[in-house]
Amino acid sequence: MGSATILSVNSDQTIAEALPRLYRDVLNALGRLEQLGAMGDAARLRAEAIAAYSRAWDATCYERLRSQLGRIEVAARDLERSRRPRLV
């Protein structure tokens, strides 16, 4: 499964327009983490994402979700790497 694209807000798009897409990317990345077996971490991070998304849709919320997406993607890549067989 490919990684989500970290969305950056451009001058033609408001934060309120960008946040639903970013939130969907976070949820998709959490689904990937769950598929990799990190259910507890995914549940905790999902609660954080819900809390952030349910507050004011402002630059702080956007940055919080963007940062969270990056952390989730790094965690998923690390899990995938640790499960790959190594050639000796």
Order of alpha helices (4+ residues) and beta strands (2+ residues): alpha-alpha-alpha
